[in-house]
Amino acid sequence: MQREEARLLPRYGFPSEMLSERSRRGVIQLDPFGWLHRSQLGTSTPEFWWITFRNFVVKSREWAPFGTYTDGNSLRVAVAHAAAGLAKPSTVGARRVLKGHEAERKKSTDFRRRPRRAAAATPPVLRKMVTATDTTTAIGRRDVAILLLGFALAARRSELRLLDWADLEEVEEGLAVQIWRPKVNHEGPLGVPYGSNPATCPVRALRAWRQYLTDHGHQAAGPLFVRIDRHSRIAHPMHRNGQPIGDPTGRITGEGIGDAITRAATRAQLTAPTELLPDLPPRWSGHSLRRGFATAAKQAGKDLIETARHGGWVDGSKSLAGYFEQAGMWDETNPLYGIGL
C-alpha cells in the first residue's frame, strides 16, 4: 500500500491510530482475497473499514469507481460472519470511505478515474468482428459461435461457458436453449430465432461449429465451447509438472470467452493502438456482448421488461436501465427534441 493511499484513510473517517507502522511506511502487501480470511472474522468496526477499503484499493487499481463490486464484498463479509456464528459487522465506516472517494472521483478530470464500461458489441460491430475472423480454422469457427450465441442470449461469461450441446434443441424457428441464470429464477428455454443476416445468424454459426467438430473427428457432445491451443488441438489435455490441469472435459474458461471477444475486436481494428494510448484500458471484454444486446434492444424499441427477462437481468435492474438510457441518448426519448430550440 502506498503512503498516499494510507493518508486518505483518516480523511475518509478511518481512525489513524488503527493504522500500523508498516501501513504508514507503505510496505504492507495487499492480498485481494485477504478480507475473507477466517482470522479476520469478528473484527471490530474500524478493522472492518480497513478490510473493505484495502480490497477496494486493490481491485480498483488506479482509483477508478468500484462501488458495486465493493458492495458485494461487504455482503460477502457479512455472510461469512453469519456462517461463523458471529455478529454482523457494521458497514457504516466502509460506506463513509466509499462516499468520500466517490466525491473526490467526481471532481477529478483524470480519465483513469472514470467508469470503465465495456464497449457495446451491437450487430454492426458483430458483423465487423465476424468478417475479420478466419472461419476455416477451429478457433475461428468457435469464436464466431461464441460471439453470436453470446449476443443472442445476452449471456454472461460464466453462463456461456457452462452450456452443453444437450442444452440446445433445434426447432423450426431456430434454437431453444436451456441456460443457467444464477441471478434470477429462470425456468424454461430461451428462443434464439434465425438471424436475418446469414453471416451473423447464431443458429447457422452453431451448425457450422458442430460440422467442423464432426469433420475433424470430434463428437458434438459435452461442453458446447472447448479450449483450443495454438496448434488447433481441440480440448487437448494440459499438464503442468506432470500433473493434469484444466477442466478434463476441455470446457473453456470464462477468461477464454473474454479473450475470444477481445481477439475479435483486435482483428476488426476496433481497439485503440497501445503504442499511441498505452494508458487507455481495453474496452472490449466478455461483457461487451451483454451490453451490446441491451443497446440493440433499446435502439430497436424493445420492451424493457421483456429485454430484462430474456437477458437474465432482475426486475428493476439499474445496470440495464443505464444501458437503455445511454442507448437512447439520440432517439425520440431525448427531452430536447421537439421543444423549440
C-alpha positions in Angstrom: 0.0 0.0 0.0 1.3 3.4 -0.9 1.8 6.1 1.7 -0.5 8.4 -0.3 -3.3 5.9 -0.1 -2.8 5.3 3.6 -3.1 9.0 4.2 -6.5 9.1 2.6 -8.0 6.8 5.3 -8.2 9.3 8.1 -9.6 11.8 5.7 -12.5 9.4 4.9 -13.2 8.6 8.5 -10.7 5.8 9.3 -9.1 6.5 12.6 -5.4 6.9 12.1 -4.5 5.2 15.3 -5.7 1.9 13.7 -3.0 2.1 11.1 0.1 0.0 11.8 3.6 1.5 11.4 4.1 -0.8 8.4 1.0 0.7 6.8 2.3 4.3 7.4 5.6 3.3 5.8 3.8 2.0 2.8 5.3 -1.5 2.9 2.1 -3.6 3.6 1.4 -6.2 0.9 -2.3 -6.3 0.0 -3.9 -9.6 -0.6 -7.1 -9.1 -2.8 -8.7 -12.0 -1.0 -7.4 -11.3 2.4 -10.6 -9.7 3.6 -12.3 -13.1 3.7 -9.6 -14.8 5.8 -11.1 -16.6 8.8 -8.7 -14.8 11.1 -10.4 -11.5 10.3 -13.9 -12.6 11.1 -15.3 -10.9 14.2 -13.0 -7.9 13.9 -14.0 -4.6 15.3 -15.8 -2.0 13.2 -12.7 0.1 12.5 -10.8 -3.0 11.3 -13.7 -3.8 9.1 -13.4 -0.4 7.5 -9.8 -1.2 6.7 -10.7 -4.7 5.3 -13.2 -3.2 3.0 -11.1 -0.2 1.9 -8.0 -2.2 1.2 -9.9 -4.6 -1.0 -11.4 -1.5 -2.7 -7.9 -0.1 -3.4 -6.5 -3.4 -4.8 -9.5 -4.1 -7.0 -9.9 -0.5 -8.3 -6.2 -0.2 -9.2 -6.0 3.4 -10.4 -8.7 4.7 -8.1 -11.4 4.1 -10.6 -15.0 3.7 -9.3 -15.8 0.3 -8.0 -18.8 0.8 -5.7 -21.0 -2.0 -6.9 -18.2 -4.6 -6.5 -17.3 -3.4 -3.1 -21.0 -3.5 -2.0 -20.9 -7.2 -3.0 -17.7 -7.7 -1.0 -19.4 -6.1 2.1 -22.3 -8.5 1.7 -19.9 -11.5 1.5 -18.1 -10.3 4.7 -21.5 -10.2 6.4 -22.4 -13.7 5.2 -19.1 -15.1 6.3 -19.7 -13.7 9.8 -23.2 -15.1 9.9 -21.9 -18.5 8.8 -19.3 -18.5 11.6 -21.9 -17.6 14.2 -20.6 -14.1 14.7 -22.4 -10.7 14.9 -22.8 -8.8 11.7 -20.1 -6.1 11.4 -21.1 -2.5 10.9 -20.8 -1.2 7.4 -21.2 2.5 8.3 -17.4 3.2 8.2 -16.9 1.3 5.0 -19.6 3.3 3.3 -18.2 6.6 4.6 -14.9 5.6 2.9 -16.6 4.9 -0.4 -18.7 8.0 -0.4 -15.6 10.1 0.3 -13.7 8.5 -2.5 -16.7 8.9 -4.9 -16.9 12.6 -4.1 -13.3 13.1 -4.9 -13.5 11.0 -8.1 -16.3 13.2 -9.5 -14.2 16.3 -9.0 -11.3 14.7 -10.9 -10.5 15.3 -14.6 -8.3 12.2 -14.7 -9.7 9.8 -17.3 -8.4 6.9 -15.4 -10.9 7.6 -12.6 -13.9 7.5 -14.9 -16.2 4.4 -15.0 -14.7 1.6 -17.1 -17.6 0.2 -19.1 -17.3 -2.5 -21.7 -18.0 -1.3 -25.2 -21.3 -2.5 -26.7 -20.9 -5.2 -29.4 -24.0 -4.3 -31.4 -25.0 -6.1 -34.6 -23.0 -3.7 -36.8 -19.9 -4.4 -34.6 -20.5 -8.1 -34.7 -20.6 -8.0 -38.5 -17.1 -6.4 -38.5 -15.8 -9.0 -36.0 -17.2 -11.9 -38.0 -15.9 -10.6 -41.3 -12.4 -10.2 -39.8 -12.4 -13.8 -38.4 -10.9 -16.7 -40.4 -13.6 -19.3 -40.1 -11.5 -22.0 -41.8 -9.7 -22.6 -38.5 -11.0 -24.3 -35.4 -10.6 -21.1 -33.3 -12.3 -19.0 -35.9 -15.3 -21.3 -36.0 -15.6 -21.5 -32.3 -15.1 -17.7 -31.7 -17.8 -16.8 -34.2 -20.3 -19.1 -32.5 -19.3 -17.6 -29.1 -19.8 -14.1 -30.4 -23.2 -14.7 -32.0 -24.7 -17.0 -29.4 -23.4 -14.9 -26.5 -25.1 -11.9 -28.0 -28.3 -13.7 -28.8 -28.6 -14.9 -25.2 -27.2 -11.7 -23.6 -25.1 -14.3 -21.7 -22.6 -13.6 -19.0 -19.2 -15.4 -19.5 -20.0 -17.8 -16.7 -23.3 -18.7 -18.3 -22.0 -19.1 -21.8 -19.1 -21.4 -20.8 -21.4 -23.8 -18.9 -23.6 -24.6 -21.9 -23.5 -28.1 -23.2 -24.7 -29.5 -26.6 -27.5 -31.1 -24.7 -28.8 -27.7 -23.8 -29.6 -26.9 -27.4 -32.6 -28.1 -29.3 -33.1 -27.3 -32.9 -36.7 -26.3 -33.6 -38.4 -24.9 -36.7 -37.9 -21.3 -35.6 -34.3 -21.7 -34.6 -32.8 -22.9 -31.3 -34.4 -23.5 -27.9 -31.6 -23.0 -25.3 -31.6 -24.1 -21.7 -29.3 -21.6 -19.9 -28.4 -21.4 -16.2 -29.1 -17.9 -14.9 -27.6 -17.6 -11.4 -29.0 -14.2 -10.6 -32.7 -14.8 -11.5 -35.2 -17.5 -11.1 -35.5 -18.6 -14.7 -37.2 -21.7 -15.9 -37.7 -22.9 -19.5 -35.7 -22.4 -22.6 -34.8 -19.2 -24.4 -35.7 -18.9 -28.0 -33.0 -17.9 -30.5 -34.5 -17.4 -33.9 -32.7 -17.5 -37.2 -30.9 -14.2 -38.0 -32.0 -12.1 -40.9 -28.3 -11.9 -42.0 -26.7 -15.3 -42.6 -23.3 -14.0 -41.6 -24.4 -13.1 -38.1 -27.0 -15.8 -37.6 -26.4 -17.6 -34.3 -28.2 -20.8 -35.4 -26.1 -21.1 -38.6 -22.9 -20.3 -36.6 -23.7 -23.2 -34.2 -24.3 -25.6 -37.1 -21.0 -24.6 -38.7 -19.2 -25.1 -35.4 -20.8 -28.5 -34.9 -20.0 -29.5 -38.5 -16.3 -28.5 -38.0 -16.1 -30.7 -34.9 -17.6 -33.7 -36.8 -15.4 -33.3 -39.8 -12.3 -33.4 -37.6 -13.3 -36.5 -35.6 -14.9 -34.9 -32.5 -18.4 -35.6 -31.3 -20.7 -32.7 -30.7 -21.3 -33.8 -27.1 -20.4 -32.5 -23.7 -19.3 -28.8 -23.4 -20.5 -26.6 -26.2 -17.4 -24.5 -26.2 -14.0 -26.1 -25.6 -10.4 -24.8 -25.4 -8.3 -24.8 -28.5 -4.5 -24.4 -28.3 -2.3 -22.5 -30.8 -1.7 -25.8 -32.7 -5.5 -26.0 -33.3 -5.8 -29.0 -31.0 -9.3 -29.2 -29.7 -9.7 -30.0 -25.9 -6.2 -31.3 -25.8 -5.1 -32.5 -22.3 -3.0 -30.0 -20.4 -0.3 -30.8 -17.9 2.0 -28.8 -15.5 4.8 -30.5 -13.7 3.5 -33.8 -14.9 0.0 -33.2 -13.3 -3.2 -32.7 -15.3 -4.6 -29.2 -15.2 -7.7 -27.5 -16.5 -11.2 -29.0 -17.0 -10.8 -32.6 -18.0 -13.6 -32.3 -20.5 -11.9 -29.4 -22.2 -14.5 -26.8 -21.3 -13.5 -23.3 -22.0 -12.9 -20.9 -19.1 -14.7 -17.6 -18.5 -11.4 -15.9 -19.3 -11.3 -17.8 -22.6 -14.7 -16.4 -23.5 -13.5 -12.9 -22.8 -10.3 -13.5 -24.8 -12.3 -14.6 -27.8 -14.2 -11.3 -27.8 -11.0 -9.2 -27.3 -9.3 -11.1 -30.2 -12.2 -10.5 -32.5 -12.2 -6.7 -31.7 -8.5 -6.6 -32.3 -8.8 -8.3 -35.7 -11.5 -5.9 -36.7 -9.3 -3.0 -35.6 -11.8 -1.8 -33.0 -9.2 -1.3 -30.3 -7.0 1.7 -29.6 -3.3 1.2 -30.6 -1.4 0.6 -27.4 1.6 2.4 -28.8 -0.5 5.6 -29.0 -2.7 5.2 -26.0 -0.8 2.9 -23.6 -2.8 4.1 -20.5 -6.3 3.5 -22.1 -7.9 0.4 -20.6 -9.3 -2.2 -23.0 -12.9 -1.6 -23.7 -13.8 -4.9 -25.3 -14.4 -7.7 -22.9 -16.7 -10.6 -22.1 -19.4 -8.1 -21.1 -19.4 -6.4 -24.5 -21.9 -9.0 -25.9 -24.3 -8.4 -23.0 -24.2 -4.7 -23.2 -24.5 -4.9 -27.0 -27.7 -6.9 -26.7 -29.2 -4.3 -24.3 -28.1 -1.4 -26.6 -29.5 -3.0 -29.7 -32.8 -3.9 -27.9 -33.3 -0.3 -26.9 -32.5 1.0 -30.4 -35.0 -1.4 -31.9 -37.7 -0.2 -29.5 -38.0 -3.4 -27.5 -39.7 -3.5 -24.1 -37.5 -3.0 -21.1 -39.1 -5.8 -19.1 -39.0 -8.4 -21.9 -35.4 -7.4 -22.6 -34.6 -8.0 -18.9 -36.3 -11.4 -18.8 -34.5 -12.6 -21.9 -31.1 -11.4 -20.7 -31.4 -12.5 -17.1 -31.5 -9.1 -15.5 -33.5 -8.8 -12.3 -36.6 -6.7 -12.5 -35.7 -3.0 -11.9 -32.1 -3.6 -12.8 -30.1 -0.4 -12.5 -27.4 -1.6 -14.9 -30.0 -2.4 -17.6 -31.7 0.9 -17.1 -28.3 2.6 -17.5 -27.7 0.8 -20.8 -31.1 1.8 -22.1 -30.5 5.4 -21.0 -27.2 5.6 -22.9 -28.5 3.8 -26.0 -31.5 6.3 -26.1 -29.3 9.4 -26.0 -30.2 10.4 -29.6 -33.7 8.9 -30.0 -37.1 10.4 -29.5 -36.9 10.0 -25.7 -34.3 12.8 -25.6 -36.3 15.7 -24.0 -34.5 18.3 -26.1 -36.2 17.1 -29.3 -39.3 19.0 -30.2 -39.2 21.7 -27.5 -38.4 24.6 -29.9 -34.6 25.1 -29.6 
